[in-house]
Amino acid sequence: MVSPISLAAPLTVLFTHFSFAAAAALPFSDEEVKKHTLASLNIVPVDDNHHGHDFYTYFLTNYPENKKNFKGAENSTPEEIQKSKRFEKLGKAFLLSMHLLSTIYDNEPVFREYSRDLIRKHPNREVDPDTWKVFFNIWTNFLETKGHLTDEQKAAWEAIGRRFHEEFLAQLPK
């Protein structure tokens, strides 16, 4: 299991910690990013409700500093998160979002608008800007708890994360 790290960790630490450096160098077209990420999602189908729930259990167990963003769940145990109707609902929406981001990646204007919509849904949660930068590394680590990912799939998720983070930075007040 990956040891918890601070979401504000420098990107160089993340590359060392998660070994994405080699995968990040692979050049992909938007269509290839879409193909590889969609293939990786076969291990977490959107119509199998427990995977989204499992993600929140993984996320809040391995990165507990993020519990502060979920009012009322600050002291929740993994078992409580796994049984929570709230996290079941959030998990379904989250998993759908990840499938949609993959599906629309090759349509950049739609991807960017959908990314902005997701970002706008989090204004009052005080999400640290660095969280958006490393989130897709966390997502990829979660996927690896469900099954094997190829280097191409990891690199494709990193590409989605980069574009999503670019859009996040563009939305910051100037």
Secondary structure, 3 states (H helix, E strand, C coil): CCCCCCCCCCHHHHHHHHCCHHHHCCCCCHHHHHHHHHHHHHHCCCCCCHHHHHHHHHHHHHCHHHHHHCCCCCCCCHHHHHHCHHHHHHHHHHHHHHHHHHHHCCCHHHHHHHHHHHHHCCHHHCCCHHHHHHHHHHHHHHHHHHCCCCHHHHHHHHHHHHHHHHHHHHHCCC
